[in-house]
Amino acid sequence: MPGLTPREHAIFQGADAAAALVGGGRVIAASAQERFDGVKHSSVFPADAATFCLEYAGLSAADLDVVAHSFSFGPEREFYTGLPGFYADMYDEVLAPEVNQRAAEEALGVDLAGRFTPVPHHLAHAASAYVPSGFTESLVLVADGLGERHSTTVLAARPDGYETLSTAPAHSSLGLLYGLFTLYLGFWFGDGEYKVMGLAPYGDPSKYAPTIMRNWVALESEGRFSLSVLLANVTDLEKETYRGALTVLEQELGPARGDDEPLEQRHMDIAAGLQSVVQTVQMHLLRHFRAQTGLSRLCLAGGVGLNCVANGALLRSGLFDDIYVQPAAGDDGAALGAALYVAQTMSSATTAPARPLLGPEYDGAECRAAAQAAGGVTLREFESDAALVGEVSDLIAAGAVVGWFSGRMEYGPRALGSRSILADPRRTDMRDRINSLVKKRESFRPFAPAISAAHAADWFEIEPEDVHRFADMLFVAYVRPERAELLPATTHVDGSARVQTVDEADNPRFWSLIEAFGQRTGVPVLLNTSFNVRGQPIVRTPAEAVTTFLDAGLDALVLGDLLLIRDAADSSQEGSR
């Protein structure tokens, strides 16, 4: 499809390729391809991620029993080949299982005859959430842009398998609706949705939510819903670029915002209205199936599952006794889900880890080599973690912005204390400083507070029994009013925060740092954001960490057991730029 703008091509191409390795009843390794090729939301075959998984386990591709793929277009062949336009060719050239098998064989260098298993996309998402949830039985909501043909699937998950209860077609996709408004508001589809979510609290939902509901959203019986605006995409070009639906939005809401145009209050109100509508539709759907099935536990997966504002509202509603959200809820997580689903069919004993720290880790020699290659820094080494975290907590309390590179890399989009940038949440200027000088991103976007799990209920409006659910930064909670003035850098405009609770057993070094900072300041909270700059995936290697530390103007970097501190002269020059 020639003639697309780069932003439109990003929609058409798809994104978030990943690989995961499951064996011996456990998850061994998992990572997104973007961390290896440096292309954010990389869409190429995840050969590098697959190679990492195999090397981590000491295996070769020849050792694999099964290669699972998180799409299964074979059963949809007649549907796609019967469509007018270019979709029939797309099936034969791109979607067909045999095409994907050949791609895997070429990338892995092995014959996969009898060893290649396509898994329906939403079933892969469902397994990615249900298996690690620990629930015996649960309702599962998979909501994303689009699987093979469906955009929303509700399932009942039990030890004997998955029962599909309801599906919604592509033209009723909550993920595509959110992506459409993301485009309208001047951001990139598949990348800017979290920006819209962060923008929404600055707006008044009552200004545009009624307009969106009246014109384009219908709530129907038995939890069903329809979204008519997506039907405005009639031609193949419109279906792949959303030009038709964007025209409809402009006719009702006014001109779309350009990439570099200023944000107006109208844009904030539209974002707030959209967020409200998505939450309304989600609750309408889930109330019905909660009542129909009697299932009191919920698993969430698919890209919509990364909407932590909606997740927080759902948790506070009390509709379910327990909720688990897949940390890699997008298509990177579907790679893990496909492997888990196939592993389940081979052995019912397959489990998944509590925390998504499944990526590469690096030894002291690799960290030292990267550190010694850096210029303009002082290098220090510590004999114990206690000495290291004590020094770093003092630096942060004194106003330093610190890169933190420690242990296995996170799987999913959130930095959870392995590849993080950390700072003092008490400082009123810290949010603007990091947004403008370090991350080089929009000023309205909030940062997450990471807090020791034992203190979470005292600082945030979180019930003690819910504290563990916040470990992966997937729910928004409200800061307790009496604490908000102590956390200006991590409290959003509406008093909310995307909280991360940290337990000693899950990440002992990061927990120790938070505890040390709490003992030093009386505030057991650190500002935590991902270790990258705008347009860059989260860093993977020590060398990438050092480069980003220097380019982003961070004050210090923890690299394994080493501490790099930017020299005073270099810091002065950075501050003057």
N, C-alpha and C positions, 0 to 999 in steps of 0.2 A: 504494500500500500504506500506508494510514493507520495512525497509532498507534505508529510507530516512535520509539524514543528517538534523540536526536542521534547517539549512537555507532552505533546500528544503521543509521540513515540513511546514515552515512558508508560503511558496507559496501555498501549497496544501490546507492548512486549511482555509485560508481566515482570515479576521480581522475586527476590528473596529465596534464591536457590540455596540448598543446604544439604548436609549429609549427616547421618547418625549411624552408630554401630551398636547393635544389641546382641548379646550372646551370654550364655551361661546363666540365663534368668535375670540379667541386669543390663542397664544402659552403661556402656563402656565410654563412649565419647560422642560428641555432637558439636557441630559448628556451622555457621553460615558461610557461604562462599565469599561474601563481601570482605570478610576479615583477612582473606588471603590475597585477593586480587586488587583490593583497595577501591573498588567501585561500589559505592553505597547502593544497597538493594540489588546487588549483582544478579543478573538473570541467566548467566551462562551455566553450562553443565558444571555441577560442583565437584570437579575433579580434584582440586586442591583440598577441599574440605574432606572428601572421601579418602584421599591419600593420608591426611593427618589422622583420621579415625583408625585406619588400618595400621599405620606405623605406631600409633599410641598403644595398640593392642599387640604389636609384634606379629601381624598377619599380612598376608598378601591377598589380592583379589581372588586368587585361585582357591583360597581357603573358605570363601563365603558359601554358605548353603543356599541363601536366597538374596536377591537384590529386589527390594520392594520399592515401588514408585508410587507417589502420593496422588496419582490421577489414574483413572481407568475409563478411557474413552471408547473402548471396544464395544460395550453394550449400546453406545449412543451413535454407532456408525451410521445407521439408516437415517437418524435425525439430522446429522450434520451433512451427510452427502445429499440429502434431499432438499437442503436449503438452497435458495438462489444465490447468485453472486459467487464470491471467492471462498465460501466456507467449505464447500466440497473439496476443493484443492487443499485447503488448510488441514482438513482431516488426513488426507493422504500424505501430506508433506510434513506435518507437525504433530498431529494428535494421536495417530494410530499407535497402538501398543508396540507393534513391530518396529516402528520408526524410533520410538523411545528406547527399545531394547538395543537396537543397533548403535544408538548414541552412547548408551551405557557401556556396551562392549568395546567401542572404539576408545572411550575415555579410560576405561579400567584395564584394557588390554587382555580381556579374557572372553571366552565363549560362554554365554549365559543361557544357552539352550536348556530349557527345563528348570532354570533357576531365576527367571525374571517374573515377578508377580505384581501386576498393577492393582492398586487398592483404591476404591472410590474415594474421592477427595474428602468428602465430609465424614466418611468413616475413619479415614486417617486422622482427621482433626479430633474426632470423638475419642479415639483410642489414646491420642496424645494427652488428653485431659483425664479420662476415666482411669487409666492404668495407674498414673502416679498419685491420683487423689486419695487412694486408700479406702475409698467408699466400697461397701459391698454391693450396693445398688444405688443408682442415682438417675436423675433427669440430666440430659446433656443437651445444651443449646450450642449449635455451630452456626455462626453468622459471619459471613465474609462478603467479598465482592461477588465471587462466582466460583462454583466448582465445575463439574462437567456441564450441568444444566441448572442446578439449584443454587440459591443464594442463602437460604436458611434451612436448617434441618433440626428437628427436635427428635431426640431418641430417648429410649429407656435403656440403660446399660445395667447388665447383671452378669454374674460370673459365666452364664451360659451363652452370652452374646449380646447383640445390640438389636433393638426393635425400633424401626423408624415409625414415628408417630405422626409427623407432619413435615411437609416441605413447602418452600416458597420458590417461585421461578425467578429467573434472572431479572425480569423487569419489576420485581418487588424486593430488590436487594437493599437492605439497610447499609451495607458496606458501600455499594455504588452510590446510594443517595448521599452519604457523607462525603464520598469522593467527589461527587458532582458539585456540592457546595464548597468543597475545598478548592476546586478549580475556579468557581465563581468568585471566591474571596481572594484569589490571586496567588494561591499556593499550588504545589505539585501534587497531583493525584498519587496516592500510594506512599507519600512521604510527608505531606503537610497536614494530615488529619489531626495529629497531636497538637499542631499549632492552633487549629480551629478550636480544639478542646480547651486549650489554654487561653484563647481569646474570649471564649463564651462568658466567663464570669464578669467581664467588663461590661456586658450588655444586659438588656432587659428582655427576657424571653417573651413577655406579654406583647411586645411590639410586632413580632413576626411569627411566633408559633401558631397563632390562629390562622394566619394567611397560609402558611405551609400546610396545615391540617386541612383547611377548607378546600384548597386547590388541588392538592396532590396526594393526600394520604387518606385512606379509608380503613377504619377498624371494623372488622367483620366478625361474624359469629364463630364460635369454637376456636378463638384465639388467632384467627386468620387476619391478614391485612393485605392491602394492595397499595402500590405507589405508582400513580398514573404518569408522573412527570417523565419517567424513564421510557415510556412508550412514545415520547416525542422524537426519539432517535429512530428514524425510519430506514434510511439508506445504510449500506454497509459502512460507509465512512462515518456517518453519525453514530452508529452503534459502537464504533471503536474509538471515537474521539469525544463523544457526548456533545457535539456541536448543536444538535437539535434541542436537547434538553437545556443546554446553556442559553439558547435563544429564548426558550419559554421562561426561564428564570429572569432574564433581563426584561422581558415584556412586563412581568409582574413586579419585580423588585428593583428595577433600574439597572444601569450599566454595571457590568462585572468589573471588579477591581483589577488593574494591571499589575504586573509583577512588582514594579518599583513605585507604585502609587501609594500615597499615605493611607494609613488606616483611619477610617472615619467612624463616628459613633454608630452610623447605620450598619457598618460591617460587623461591629461588635454585637449589635442587637440581632442581626441575622444569625450569627454564630450561636448566640444564646438560644434563639428560637429553634434552630436545628437540633442543638443538644437536648432541649426539652422534648422535642418531637420524638427523637430516637429513644429516649428513656420511656416516653409514654407508650410507644409501640412495643418495646421490649417487655414492659410490665404487663400490657394487655395479653401478649402471647404467653408469658410465663404464669400468670395467674390462672389461666385456663388449664394448662397442663399440670400445674401443681395440684389443682383440685381434681382433675380427671384421673391422674395416676396415683395420687397419694404419696408420691415420692418426695421426701423432705430434704434431700440433698441435691445440689446442682453443680454440674461441671460446665465451664465455659471455654470455648476455643473458637478459632477463626479470628480474622483481623479485628472484628468489632469487640472481641474480648479484651483488646488492649485499651478500650475506653474506660479508664479507671474512674472517671466521674460517674458514669452509668453504673459501674460495678459497685462503687461506694453507696450510691442511692439504693441499689438492689440489696446490699447487705443491711443497710439501716432499715429497710422496709420490714425485715423480719419474715419475709415470705418463705424463706428456706432456713432450715436449722444449720446448714453448713454449705459453704460455697468454695469450690476450687477453680482457679483460673490457671490455664496453662501459661507459664512464664513466656514461652515463645509461641504466643497464640496465633501469629501470622503464618504464612506459608513456610517459613523456616521450620516451624514446629511440626508441620505436616510431614516432613521427612522422618522425624522421630516417630510420629504417629503411625506411619506406614510400616515401619520396622516393628513397632510394638504390636500392631494388629496381627502381622504375620507371625510374630513370636508367640502371641497368645494362641494362635491356632495350632502351634507346634508344641507348646508347653504352657499350662495354666499357671505356672509358678513365676512368670515374668513380672518383675517389679521395676520401678523407676525411682531415682533418688529424690530426696526431699527438696534439695536445692539444685538449681540449674547451673552448677559450676562444672561444665563438661568439656571445656575447650582446652587448648594447649597451656602448658606451664613450662617454665624455663629455669635451668639450674644456675648456680652462682657464677660459673665461668662465663655463660652467655650474657648474664647481666653485667658482669665486670667488664667484659670486652666492649659492650655498648657504652658503658659509663666512661671508660677511659678514652673513647673516641670523641667525647664531648669537649668543647672548649668553653672557657668562660665560666667554669663551675668549680666549686670545692667539693671533693669527694670524701665522704666519711663512711666508716664501717663500724658496726656495732656487734658486741659479743652476745647480746640477748635481745629478744623481742621487747622485753620490758624497757630496756635502755632506748631502743629505737622509737617505740611509741611514746615514751616520755618526752623525747626531744621533739618529735613531730607535733605532739599536742601543744607544746610550748610555742612552736612556730605558728601553728594555726591560730592560737589564742592571741598571738602578737600581730595577726593580720595577714599572714602568708597564705597564698593559694598554692596547694600542694597536689602534684600528681601522685597517684597511688597505684603501683603495679605490683601485684602480689598473688601468687598461687595460680590456680586454673582459671582461664577466661570464662566469662559468663556465656551461656547459650540463650539467645533472645536479645531484645533491644535495650534492656535495662542494665545499667552498671550497678552492681550490687556489692561493691567493695573489693573487687579484684582488678578492675580497670576503671578507676574513678578519679575525678578531680574533686578535692575536698577543701572546704573553707569554713570560716566561723559564721554560723547563722545569726549571731547577735548583732552583726554590723549592718547598719542601715544602708551603707553604700555598696555592700558586697554583691548584691544581685546585679546592680547596674554595671559594676566593675567587671564581673565575669561575663555577662552578656555582651558587653561592648568590646572589651579588650581581649578576653580569652576565647570565648566561644564564637564571638563575632556573629551574633544572632539577634533576633527581634527582642526589644526591651520588655515586651509584655509577658514573655515566657517565664514560668516559675521554675524553681529548683526544689529538689526533694530533701526532706529532712531524714537522716538516718539516725535512729535512736536505739539505745539498748532496750531489748524486749521487756526487761523487768520494769522499766520506767514509762513505757508507752502509754499506758492507761492514765497516768498522772498528767501527761502533757497533751494528750489528744483525746477526743471524744470517741474512744474505742473501748468496747466492753472487754474485760480481762480474758474472757473465753475466745475473743476474736483476734487477739494480738498476733497469733502465729500466722493468720491469713494475710498479714501485711508484709511478710518477709520478702516478697518479690516485687514490691512497689507497684501493685496492681489494683489498689483501692485508694480512693480519696477519703480522708477523714477531716473533721474540723478540729482546729487548734482550740484548746480550752481557753476561753477569753482571758483568764488571768495570766496565761502564759504567752499570749500572742505578741506582746510587746518585747518579749525576750527573743523572739524568732522572726525578726522583720525580713530576713533574707530568704526564708523558706515558707513564709505565710502568704498565700495568694490574696488577691484583692477582696475575695469573698470570705476570707477567714479559713479557707481550706488548705490542705497540704497532701501531696502524694507521698504518704508515709512509707518508710522502709524500717521494719523492726529487725534488729540483729541479735541473734542468740549466740552465746559462746560456743555451743556445740557445732553450729553450722559454719561459722567463720571466726575462729578464735582470735586471729590477729586483728581483724577489723573491729571486732567487739572490744578488744583490749584498748584500741586507740580511742574509741568512743568513750569508754569508761575512764581512761586517763584524762581526756578532755573534760569530762563531767566533773572529775575530782578537782581539776585545775580551775574550772570556771563556775561550777554549780549547774551547768547546762549539759546534760548527757546527750547532746544532739550535734551532728555535723551536717553541713550542707554537702550534698552528694550529687554530682552530675557526671555524665559519661566522659571518659577520657578521649576526647576528640575535639576537633574544631569543625566549623560549619562545612558541610559537604563531604566530610571524611568519616568512614566507619570507625568504630571504637578500635583503639590500637590493639594489636595482637602481640607483637614481638618487643623485646627490650629496645632494639634499635628504633622502632616506630615510637616507642614511649619517649625516648631521649629526643628525637626529632620534634615531636609534638610539644614536649616540655619547653624546648628552646624557642620554637616558632610561635607558640601561644603566649609566651611571656610569663609562664608560671614561675613562682619564687623558689620552689623546691620540688624534688622528685624522689619518691621512695621506689627503688628498683630492687626487688627482692630484699636482701639484707643491707643494701647500700642506700645512702642518702646523698643526693646531689643538691647542693645549694648554689643558686646563681650568685656569681660574684657581684659585689656592690656596684662596681663600675658598670657592669653589664645590665644590672637591674635599673640603674639610673637612666641608661640609654633607652631601655625598653619603655620606661615610664614616660620618656619625652616624646615617643613616637606617636 
